[in-house]
Amino acid sequence: MQLQQDQTVREIVASNPQAARVFEKFGIDYCCGGEKPFVQACLQANASAAEVAAALERPEPRSEDRDWQKAPLTELIAHIVLKHHAFTREELARLQPLLAKVLGVHSANHPELEKIQELFHGLVQEMTLHTMKEERMLFPYIEQLEAAANAGVRPSPPMFGTVQNPVRMMMLEHDSAAAAVRGIRRLSNGFAPPDGACMSYMALYEGFRDFEADLHQHIHLENNILFPRAVELESAA
């Protein structure tokens, strides 16, 4: 890909979805921190901009990558709900009892588990309500916006005034969820099970790692693609 040094990481991933895996590898935040210029994002992640740029030139292609900048918004929303919202709900429900089990056995020797449980409990509550608000209020309105645009008519005004209001709130909640996961990563030493960890301990940290990766992609698709396109669509109407 042709990389401009002043491009933001958001712009890079939006134009080339395969870049997300490269940024994940180098620990570069492309979702909530997606507005940072490429070089600045590399510096903050203690990564060599030259090495990251070289890796971006040779990402491994994967068939499921899609240019969501050009896809209908209804299809993007369906993808977010069926893949990312479903995964979020399933993993939160699966990891809760697993964390409780690990905490009950290992908390005496690993007091950080208490703080991890506190962060995770807040994450469960926030993401459960967050996905429900998106599916019941925001996403249906975005679909109405697109349908009205396709039909050449004006959309009905929403109860929340403008799409920018719920979008702003959803992005704040994204920041909060990402911060919670970063806290869990920090407390768990990068999701690294301690010496002598049992299978449940290892499964828990692997689950946290997978959850973080999915959350990054989930937030990227909404913050960097769906929401800006929805705001633009409403403005054009």
C-alpha positions as CSV (number, residue, x, y, z in Angstrom):
1,M,0.0,0.0,0.0
2,Q,1.1,3.6,-0.6
3,L,1.7,5.1,2.9
4,Q,1.8,8.8,3.6
5,Q,3.6,9.6,6.9
6,D,0.9,12.2,7.9
7,Q,-1.9,9.7,7.4
8,T,-3.8,8.8,10.6
9,V,-3.9,5.2,11.6
10,R,-7.7,5.4,11.2
11,E,-7.3,6.4,7.5
12,I,-4.8,3.6,6.9
13,V,-7.0,0.8,8.3
14,A,-10.1,2.3,6.7
15,S,-8.5,2.1,3.2
16,N,-6.7,-1.2,3.9
17,P,-8.5,-3.5,6.4
18,Q,-5.5,-5.9,6.4
19,A,-3.4,-3.2,8.1
20,A,-5.4,-3.9,11.3
21,R,-3.4,-7.1,12.0
22,V,-0.2,-5.2,11.5
23,F,-1.2,-2.6,14.0
24,E,-2.3,-5.3,16.5
25,K,1.1,-6.9,16.2
26,F,2.9,-3.7,17.1
27,G,0.5,-2.7,19.8
28,I,-0.7,0.4,17.8
29,D,-4.2,1.7,18.8
30,Y,-6.2,2.1,15.5
31,C,-9.7,2.2,17.1
32,C,-10.1,4.8,19.9
33,G,-6.7,6.3,19.1
34,G,-7.2,6.2,15.4
35,E,-7.0,10.0,14.9
36,K,-3.2,10.0,15.6
37,P,-0.9,10.4,12.7
38,F,1.0,7.3,11.8
39,V,4.4,8.4,13.1
40,Q,3.0,9.6,16.4
41,A,1.1,6.4,16.9
42,C,4.2,4.4,16.3
43,L,6.2,6.5,18.8
44,Q,3.5,6.0,21.5
45,A,3.6,2.3,20.9
46,N,7.4,2.3,21.1
47,A,7.5,0.8,17.6
48,S,9.8,1.7,14.7
49,A,7.8,3.6,12.1
50,A,10.1,2.1,9.4
51,E,9.4,-1.5,10.6
52,V,5.7,-0.9,10.8
53,A,5.7,0.7,7.3
54,A,7.6,-2.3,6.0
55,A,5.1,-4.7,7.6
56,L,2.3,-2.8,6.0
57,E,3.8,-3.4,2.6
58,R,3.5,-7.2,3.1
59,P,0.4,-8.0,5.1
60,E,-1.0,-11.6,4.7
61,P,-4.1,-11.4,2.6
62,R,-7.3,-12.9,4.1
63,S,-10.5,-13.6,2.2
64,E,-12.8,-12.2,4.9
65,D,-11.3,-8.7,4.6
66,R,-13.7,-6.3,2.9
67,D,-13.8,-2.7,2.0
68,W,-16.5,-1.5,4.3
69,Q,-16.1,2.1,3.1
70,K,-18.0,1.1,0.0
71,A,-20.5,-1.5,1.3
72,P,-24.1,-0.6,2.1
73,L,-24.5,0.5,5.7
74,T,-27.2,-2.1,6.3
75,E,-24.6,-4.8,5.4
76,L,-22.0,-3.2,7.7
77,I,-24.5,-3.1,10.5
78,A,-25.5,-6.7,10.0
79,H,-21.8,-7.7,10.1
80,I,-21.2,-5.8,13.3
81,V,-24.2,-7.3,15.0
82,L,-23.8,-10.8,13.8
83,K,-20.1,-11.0,14.3
84,H,-18.9,-8.5,16.9
85,H,-22.0,-8.0,19.1
86,A,-22.6,-11.7,19.1
87,F,-19.0,-12.5,20.0
88,T,-19.0,-9.8,22.7
89,R,-22.1,-11.3,24.4
90,E,-20.9,-14.8,24.1
91,E,-17.5,-14.1,25.5
92,L,-18.7,-11.9,28.4
93,A,-21.0,-14.7,29.5
94,R,-18.2,-17.3,29.1
95,L,-15.4,-15.4,30.8
96,Q,-17.4,-14.3,33.8
97,P,-17.7,-17.8,35.5
98,L,-14.2,-18.6,34.3
99,L,-12.8,-15.5,36.0
100,A,-14.7,-16.3,39.2
101,K,-13.3,-19.8,39.2
102,V,-9.7,-18.6,38.7
103,L,-10.2,-15.9,41.4
104,G,-11.5,-18.4,43.9
105,V,-8.4,-20.6,43.5
106,H,-5.6,-18.2,42.9
107,S,-6.5,-14.8,44.5
108,A,-4.4,-15.4,47.6
109,N,-1.2,-15.6,45.5
110,H,-2.3,-13.2,42.7
111,P,-4.1,-10.3,44.3
112,E,-4.3,-8.5,40.9
113,L,-7.1,-10.8,40.1
114,E,-9.4,-8.8,42.4
115,K,-8.8,-5.7,40.4
116,I,-9.2,-7.6,37.1
117,Q,-12.6,-8.8,38.3
118,E,-13.6,-5.3,39.1
119,L,-12.7,-4.0,35.7
120,F,-14.3,-6.9,34.0
121,H,-17.5,-6.6,35.9
122,G,-17.8,-3.0,34.8
123,L,-17.0,-4.0,31.3
124,V,-19.8,-6.6,31.3
125,Q,-22.4,-4.0,32.5
126,E,-21.3,-1.3,30.1
127,M,-21.0,-3.5,26.9
128,T,-24.3,-5.2,27.6
129,L,-26.2,-1.9,27.7
130,H,-24.0,-0.4,24.9
131,T,-24.8,-3.1,22.3
132,M,-28.5,-3.0,23.2
133,K,-28.7,0.8,22.7
134,E,-27.0,0.5,19.4
135,E,-29.2,-2.3,18.1
136,R,-32.5,-0.7,19.4
137,M,-31.9,3.0,18.6
138,L,-28.9,4.0,16.7
139,F,-28.5,1.2,14.1
140,P,-32.2,1.3,13.0
141,Y,-32.0,5.0,12.5
142,I,-28.9,4.7,10.4
143,E,-30.7,2.1,8.3
144,Q,-33.6,4.5,7.9
145,L,-31.2,7.2,6.8
146,E,-29.8,4.9,4.1
147,A,-33.2,3.8,2.9
148,A,-34.4,7.4,2.6
149,A,-31.3,8.3,0.7
150,N,-31.8,5.4,-1.7
151,A,-35.4,6.4,-2.2
152,G,-34.5,10.1,-2.7
153,V,-36.7,11.3,0.3
154,R,-36.0,13.0,3.5
155,P,-35.7,10.8,6.6
156,S,-38.0,11.1,9.6
157,P,-36.4,13.2,12.4
158,P,-35.2,11.0,15.2
159,M,-36.2,11.4,18.8
160,F,-32.5,12.1,19.7
161,G,-32.4,15.2,17.3
162,T,-29.4,14.2,15.2
163,V,-27.3,11.1,14.7
164,Q,-24.3,12.9,16.1
165,N,-25.8,12.8,19.6
166,P,-25.9,9.0,20.1
167,V,-22.7,8.6,18.0
168,R,-20.9,10.9,20.5
169,M,-22.2,8.8,23.4
170,M,-21.3,5.5,21.8
171,M,-17.7,6.7,21.1
172,L,-17.3,7.7,24.7
173,E,-18.4,4.3,25.8
174,H,-16.0,2.8,23.3
175,D,-13.2,4.7,25.0
176,S,-14.3,3.5,28.4
177,A,-14.5,-0.2,27.3
178,A,-11.1,0.0,25.6
179,A,-9.6,1.6,28.8
180,A,-11.0,-1.3,30.9
181,V,-9.4,-3.9,28.6
182,R,-6.1,-2.0,28.6
183,G,-6.3,-2.1,32.4
184,I,-6.8,-5.9,32.4
185,R,-3.9,-6.2,30.0
186,R,-1.7,-4.2,32.3
187,L,-2.7,-6.1,35.4
188,S,-2.2,-9.4,33.7
189,N,1.2,-8.6,32.4
190,G,0.0,-8.6,28.8
191,F,-2.3,-11.6,29.3
192,A,0.6,-13.8,30.3
193,P,-0.4,-16.5,32.8
194,P,2.0,-16.8,35.8
195,D,4.2,-19.8,36.4
196,G,2.2,-22.8,37.5
197,A,-1.0,-21.5,36.1
198,C,-3.8,-24.1,35.7
199,M,-5.6,-24.7,32.4
200,S,-8.5,-22.4,33.5
201,Y,-6.0,-19.6,34.2
202,M,-4.5,-20.0,30.8
203,A,-7.9,-20.2,29.1
204,L,-9.0,-17.0,30.9
205,Y,-6.1,-15.0,29.7
206,E,-6.3,-16.4,26.2
207,G,-10.0,-15.3,26.2
208,F,-9.0,-11.8,27.3
209,R,-6.5,-11.6,24.4
210,D,-9.1,-12.7,21.9
211,F,-11.7,-10.3,23.4
212,E,-9.3,-7.4,23.1
213,A,-8.5,-8.2,19.4
214,D,-12.2,-8.4,18.5
215,L,-13.0,-5.2,20.5
216,H,-10.4,-3.3,18.5
217,Q,-11.9,-4.4,15.2
218,H,-15.4,-3.8,16.5
219,I,-14.6,-0.2,17.6
220,H,-12.7,0.5,14.4
221,L,-15.7,-0.5,12.2
222,E,-18.0,1.8,14.2
223,N,-15.8,4.8,15.1
224,N,-13.9,5.0,11.8
225,I,-16.4,3.8,9.2
226,L,-20.0,3.4,10.2
227,F,-20.4,6.5,12.3
228,P,-18.6,9.0,10.0
229,R,-20.6,7.6,7.0
230,A,-23.9,8.0,9.0
231,V,-23.1,11.6,10.0
232,E,-22.2,12.4,6.4
233,L,-25.4,10.7,5.1
234,E,-27.6,12.7,7.6
235,S,-25.8,16.0,6.6
236,A,-26.5,15.3,3.0
237,A,-30.2,14.7,3.7
